Amino acid sequence: MAKLDLIDIRKTYPKSDLETLKGINISIEPGEFLILVGPSGCGKSTLMNTIAGLEDISSGEIRINDVDVSGLAPKDRDIAMVFQSYALYPNMTVRENMAFGLKIRKTPTTEIDAEIKRVSELLQIDHLLDRKPSQLSGGQQQRVAMGRALARRPKLYLFDEPLSNLDAKLRVEMRTEVKKLHQRLGTTIVYVTHDQIEAMTLADRIAVMKAGEVQQLGSPYEIYNHPTNMFVAGFMGSPSMNFVPITVLENSDAHACTELTGSDGKAQLLALPDKLKTYVGKKLMLGLRPEHISQQLSHHSETDLISAARFNIEILEPTGPETIAQITINDHAVHCRLAPDLSITAGQDLDLMIDVSKASFFDPDSERNILL
């Protein structure tokens, strides 16, 4: 296990003035599983390549166990990387692929054999050792790529979108395998993905990146429930968070509230947290996850920040375990989650329960979460 510190990492390509990485600061504890997530072009793979030594940094420090490795060649950093393409040697057997890194390091044959046996049994590929990559399924090739990295026992493991080439079912299975592997070995892992479900299910902490900067670094719970800005809120979650423009008002009891208008044009009051009383008269963006808008449940009816309102159900998307419905609030399309057995058809009106106790509120200009 290793501690990894990224200190003010900046990267500018020589033939361009474009700064790809803009002062990244992340400390990763020994045994931690950190996931870098963000849209294409946000810099997450570039950051991964700089950690591995495949690309030089323009400034800053990369420290492994408090040793600055920024100027070291990849082979001297004691890092193993699992690529999206698997990068297996097609003319070698599984055994030879897994042993390759150990042979380069001149490891004795008896130690190589013992290590291949340990890792292949751990990954349940011991029956595939004499096959070549062309004779393996995508999931088996991925296990071999992971096995080759594990056999080296490096200080740090880097995974660059390792599951993106697999079909949906196999991705779920391999995701579980990666999580089990980390729990068994307790290794330090930095993992790049564009898949938010992968990030939420695997990570100890998530770094959400945009345009070369870390927008938020925190646990999956923090990232999902307390997003620091509208980008993080909208990026994490499927369907993503709903954003509804509101004006903060004050009711007759001097409590904060707002008006929501459905597709029928009727305005209905919605209670807001009292922390928003200082924003009376100001416009904000109300952020609601789809699960915060659902059919009415009697055991929630007496909670202060849960309000009932009637809306027209415009679109229904059954998914099996739930139904995603689309409604209109304040002229904006909004998604909500309904029970799969709810008897409703598109075009009908339905009383919905809106849970504002878990909502986020954003400044429409800065896009920052004003309650954090």
Solvent accessible surface area in square Angstrom, and as a share of the most:
residue,aa,sasa,rsa
1,M,141,0.63
2,A,1,0.00
3,K,55,0.23
4,L,0,0.00
5,D,14,0.07
6,L,4,0.02
7,I,73,0.37
8,D,56,0.29
9,I,0,0.00
10,R,85,0.31
11,K,18,0.08
12,T,49,0.28
13,Y,81,0.31
14,P,130,0.82
15,K,206,0.87
16,S,47,0.30
17,D,147,0.76
18,L,128,0.64
19,E,52,0.23
20,T,27,0.16
21,L,0,0.00
22,K,68,0.29
23,G,19,0.18
24,I,1,0.01
25,N,91,0.46
26,I,4,0.02
27,S,55,0.35
28,I,0,0.00
29,E,89,0.40
30,P,65,0.41
31,G,17,0.16
32,E,19,0.08
33,F,1,0.00
34,L,1,0.00
35,I,0,0.00
36,L,1,0.00
37,V,0,0.00
38,G,0,0.00
39,P,49,0.31
40,S,110,0.71
41,G,79,0.76
42,C,4,0.02
43,G,7,0.07
44,K,11,0.05
45,S,41,0.26
46,T,19,0.11
47,L,0,0.00
48,M,0,0.00
49,N,32,0.16
50,T,1,0.00
51,I,1,0.00
52,A,8,0.06
53,G,13,0.12
54,L,93,0.46
55,E,42,0.19
56,D,106,0.55
57,I,30,0.15
58,S,65,0.42
59,S,53,0.34
60,G,32,0.31
61,E,61,0.27
62,I,1,0.01
63,R,65,0.24
64,I,5,0.03
65,N,65,0.34
66,D,92,0.47
67,V,90,0.52
68,D,63,0.33
69,V,8,0.05
70,S,25,0.16
71,G,81,0.78
72,L,74,0.37
73,A,44,0.34
74,P,61,0.38
75,K,157,0.66
76,D,76,0.39
77,R,9,0.03
78,D,35,0.18
79,I,14,0.07
80,A,2,0.02
81,M,28,0.12
82,V,3,0.01
83,F,72,0.30
84,Q,77,0.34
85,S,79,0.51
86,Y,20,0.08
87,A,48,0.37
88,L,24,0.12
89,Y,85,0.32
90,P,101,0.63
91,N,111,0.57
92,M,41,0.18
93,T,28,0.16
94,V,0,0.00
95,R,97,0.36
96,E,73,0.33
97,N,0,0.00
98,M,1,0.00
99,A,4,0.03
100,F,66,0.28
101,G,15,0.15
102,L,13,0.06
103,K,118,0.50
104,I,116,0.59
105,R,115,0.42
106,K,176,0.75
107,T,32,0.19
108,P,73,0.46
109,T,96,0.56
110,T,108,0.63
111,E,100,0.45
112,I,12,0.06
113,D,78,0.40
114,A,65,0.50
115,E,21,0.09
116,I,2,0.01
117,K,123,0.52
118,R,78,0.28
119,V,0,0.00
120,S,1,0.00
121,E,86,0.39
122,L,40,0.20
123,L,8,0.04
124,Q,131,0.58
125,I,1,0.00
126,D,70,0.36
127,H,128,0.57
128,L,2,0.01
129,L,18,0.09
130,D,111,0.58
131,R,98,0.36
132,K,84,0.35
133,P,12,0.07
134,S,105,0.68
135,Q,115,0.51
136,L,14,0.07
137,S,60,0.39
138,G,29,0.28
139,G,2,0.02
140,Q,47,0.21
141,Q,41,0.18
142,Q,0,0.00
143,R,46,0.17
144,V,1,0.00
145,A,3,0.02
146,M,1,0.00
147,G,0,0.00
148,R,38,0.14
149,A,6,0.05
150,L,6,0.03
151,A,1,0.01
152,R,58,0.21
153,R,146,0.53
154,P,12,0.08
155,K,88,0.37
156,L,0,0.00
157,Y,9,0.03
158,L,0,0.00
159,F,4,0.02
160,D,20,0.11
161,E,27,0.12
162,P,1,0.00
163,L,0,0.00
164,S,29,0.18
165,N,86,0.44
166,L,15,0.07
167,D,93,0.48
168,A,81,0.62
169,K,149,0.63
170,L,39,0.19
171,R,37,0.13
172,V,77,0.45
173,E,73,0.33
174,M,1,0.00
175,R,37,0.13
176,T,64,0.37
177,E,38,0.17
178,V,1,0.01
179,K,77,0.33
180,K,91,0.38
181,L,6,0.03
182,H,24,0.11
183,Q,127,0.56
184,R,121,0.44
185,L,60,0.30
186,G,24,0.23
187,T,22,0.13
188,T,0,0.00
189,I,5,0.02
190,V,1,0.00
191,Y,0,0.00
192,V,0,0.00
193,T,2,0.01
194,H,90,0.40
195,D,32,0.17
196,Q,40,0.18
197,I,90,0.45
198,E,1,0.01
199,A,0,0.00
200,M,57,0.26
201,T,57,0.33
202,L,6,0.03
203,A,12,0.09
204,D,68,0.35
205,R,63,0.23
206,I,0,0.00
207,A,0,0.00
208,V,0,0.00
209,M,0,0.00
210,K,84,0.36
211,A,55,0.43
212,G,0,0.00
213,E,77,0.35
214,V,44,0.25
215,Q,43,0.19
216,Q,28,0.12
217,L,59,0.29
218,G,4,0.04
219,S,33,0.21
220,P,24,0.15
221,Y,143,0.55
222,E,81,0.36
223,I,0,0.00
224,Y,40,0.15
225,N,48,0.24
226,H,86,0.39
227,P,0,0.00
228,T,20,0.12
229,N,10,0.05
230,M,30,0.13
231,F,44,0.18
232,V,0,0.00
233,A,0,0.00
234,G,24,0.23
235,F,42,0.18
236,M,0,0.00
237,G,9,0.09
238,S,72,0.47
239,P,35,0.22
240,S,49,0.31
241,M,10,0.04
242,N,9,0.05
243,F,45,0.19
244,V,0,0.00
245,P,48,0.30
246,I,8,0.04
247,T,45,0.26
248,V,0,0.00
249,L,61,0.31
250,E,94,0.42
251,N,52,0.27
252,S,117,0.76
253,D,103,0.54
254,A,48,0.37
255,H,86,0.38
256,A,1,0.01
257,C,6,0.03
258,T,1,0.00
259,E,85,0.38
260,L,3,0.01
261,T,43,0.25
262,G,7,0.07
263,S,64,0.41
264,D,92,0.48
265,G,53,0.51
266,K,137,0.58
267,A,59,0.46
268,Q,48,0.21
269,L,110,0.55
270,L,3,0.02
271,A,36,0.28
272,L,5,0.02
273,P,22,0.14
274,D,73,0.38
275,K,150,0.64
276,L,0,0.00
277,K,87,0.37
278,T,114,0.66
279,Y,59,0.23
280,V,62,0.36
281,G,56,0.54
282,K,112,0.47
283,K,146,0.62
284,L,5,0.03
285,M,31,0.14
286,L,0,0.00
287,G,0,0.00
288,L,0,0.00
289,R,3,0.01
290,P,0,0.00
291,E,64,0.29
292,H,17,0.07
293,I,0,0.00
294,S,19,0.12
295,Q,32,0.14
296,Q,92,0.41
297,L,68,0.34
298,S,102,0.66
299,H,138,0.61
300,H,63,0.28
301,S,75,0.49
302,E,166,0.74
303,T,63,0.37
304,D,124,0.64
305,L,40,0.20
306,I,21,0.11
307,S,21,0.13
308,A,59,0.46
309,A,9,0.07
310,R,117,0.43
311,F,6,0.02
312,N,39,0.20
313,I,0,0.00
314,E,58,0.26
315,I,80,0.40
316,L,41,0.20
317,E,85,0.38
318,P,108,0.68
319,T,77,0.45
320,G,56,0.53
321,P,112,0.71
322,E,44,0.20
323,T,13,0.08
324,I,8,0.04
325,A,0,0.00
326,Q,39,0.17
327,I,0,0.00
328,T,28,0.17
329,I,1,0.00
330,N,30,0.15
331,D,135,0.70
332,H,78,0.35
333,A,66,0.51
334,V,0,0.00
335,H,52,0.23
336,C,0,0.00
337,R,46,0.17
338,L,6,0.03
339,A,29,0.22
340,P,75,0.47
341,D,124,0.64
342,L,56,0.28
343,S,111,0.72
344,I,26,0.13
345,T,86,0.50
346,A,61,0.47
347,G,52,0.50
348,Q,85,0.38
349,D,73,0.38
350,L,32,0.16
351,D,50,0.26
352,L,0,0.00
353,M,14,0.06
354,I,0,0.00
355,D,17,0.09
356,V,1,0.01
357,S,60,0.39
358,K,123,0.52
359,A,15,0.11
360,S,5,0.03
361,F,0,0.00
362,F,0,0.00
363,D,45,0.23
364,P,60,0.38
365,D,134,0.70
366,S,66,0.42
367,E,75,0.34
368,R,122,0.45
369,N,13,0.07
370,I,38,0.19
371,L,61,0.30
372,L,120,0.60
